[in-house]
Amino acid sequence: MSMTAARFIAVLLHPPSLALAAVAYCVQAALVRRFARGGLFQRDPALAAQKLVCFPLMVLVVVAGCKGWVSAQGSSSGLSHADRLHGFDQGGCLTAQLGIAVGLWDFPTYITTPSLRTPVMLAHHATTLALQVLMIGCSFLQHYGSFFFGVTELSTLPLLFVDLFRPEHFPALADRYPSLTLVLRGSFALLFLSVRVCYWPVVLMRVWADLLWELNHGAPTSISPSLIWAILAGSTFLTALQFFWGYKILQQIAKMVSGKH
């Protein structure tokens, strides 16, 4: 086994991440058993449990990411390309490690839950997890970790409940709380469009500029060009998804404004 592979495995098997993932598994299993016995979520206990377990985990990720990104921006004015690419960033590293812990629990959950298992979402989660492991394992791009793995998850917080309130999932919730459903959908749309559609490309342009600088000026002992191209490809795929989902959100807003449901 190469040293690089061993380093990536060590990142995945980081004890605190494994412990957090194990707790999530246990809580999820308990909720699935409880919901399966009857009640509001009996229709799809696994989906309901996944959303409810994910929420507090994503709160941790978002708090770490927002705090880390504010700190990173406060000290970014004097940083060079090399500093942003190779420097240690505590907030970015913590956010990515929390994201890995969530991924160790969430990705298998998506695979084993039919109502969650779609090719696009599996590819999205796998790409994100791979980039988080690469960032920590290679000590690369940690400056941007707080944003891409933390701040961007702001829209996930209302989305988790939007999914619960979908008529095709749990119609009783949508019927019982129509106003709350509207508030959740509006909050999700506002956060997604502002952070993932508008702000994401601004930050990504900085990342790409740093990566292209590395390709042209990086030291021979630094990150390999193939890895840089892999990161460029992965970030392009994730960006395309943000724009696609943003387009779908705008379509829904247009339908609401025009009165077409």
Secondary structure, 3 states (H helix, E strand, C coil): CCHHHHHHHHHHCCHHHHHHHHHHHHHHHHHHHHHHCCCCCCCCHHHHHHHHHHHHHHHHHHHHHHHHHHHHHHCCCCCCHHHHHHCCCHHHHHHHHHHHHHHHHHHHHHHHCCCCCCHHHHHHHHHHHHHHHHHHHCCCCHHHHHHHHCHHHHHHHHHHHHHHCCCCCCHHHHHHCHHHHHHHHHHHHHHHHHHHHHHHHHHHHHHHHHHHHHHHHCCCCCCCHHHHHHHHHHHHHHHHHHHHHHHHHHHHHHHHHHCCC
